[in-house]
Amino acid sequence: MRRSDGITLGEGNLGHIYSDIQMTLLNYKKIGTLLAIASKNNLDDVLPVFSKPSMLLKKDDFVTMRINWNPKSVSIREIAEELNLGLDSFIFLDDNPAERLEVSTALPMVQVIDFPSDISRLPALLKSIPTLKKVSLTEEDTKRHELYVTEKNRQELQKILPLEDYLSALDINIQVSKDDEPSLARITQLITRLTSSI
């Protein structure tokens, strides 16, 4: 095990625990959970960490990042606005109790994970978060990260292209169907989400 830029990487018991944490987050990403970073740091110090051999999480696994010296609650608000998501859909994980307190105070609607004092308990804790459990998995769930990255790229295009060129660049195709049985799971999921928010 070794520490690189303040992050524990490599072999040994602690290194394996951090690898397990990263693998758990990657598995959540595969079933549609969006990963984002709100970090108080210098961007040039953080980005090289993702190229380390022992880093399972890569830069592209995160749909967006806020790496600066702003309060983390401010960064989370910016991420929510960028992704067009409600703050009540966010789960915040941080090993610093002061950061957890700042976020829970400023953003009470964000679920803040109570980081365990014994780091070996963290992988099991992450795997048991009820709000991340999937009753059913749809094709859109598995592609959620890709869909949000595509949308982010579209927003960037919209900023630099005239409207006509932007619409042309989207290359949108619309398909209307009736009694679309393959989409039934997704339709059920959307109805469940809608009714639970009422």
Secondary structure, 3 states (H helix, E strand, C coil): CEEECCEEECCHHHHHHHHHHHHHHHHHHHCCCCCEEEEECCHHHHHHHHHCCCCCCCHHHCCEEEEECCCHHHHHHHHHHHHCCCHHHCEECCCCHHHHHHHHHHCCCCEECCCCCCHHHHHHHHHCCHHHCCCCCCHHHHCHHHHHHHHHHHHHHHHHCCHHHHHHHHCCCCCCCCCCHHHHHHHHHHHHHHHHCC
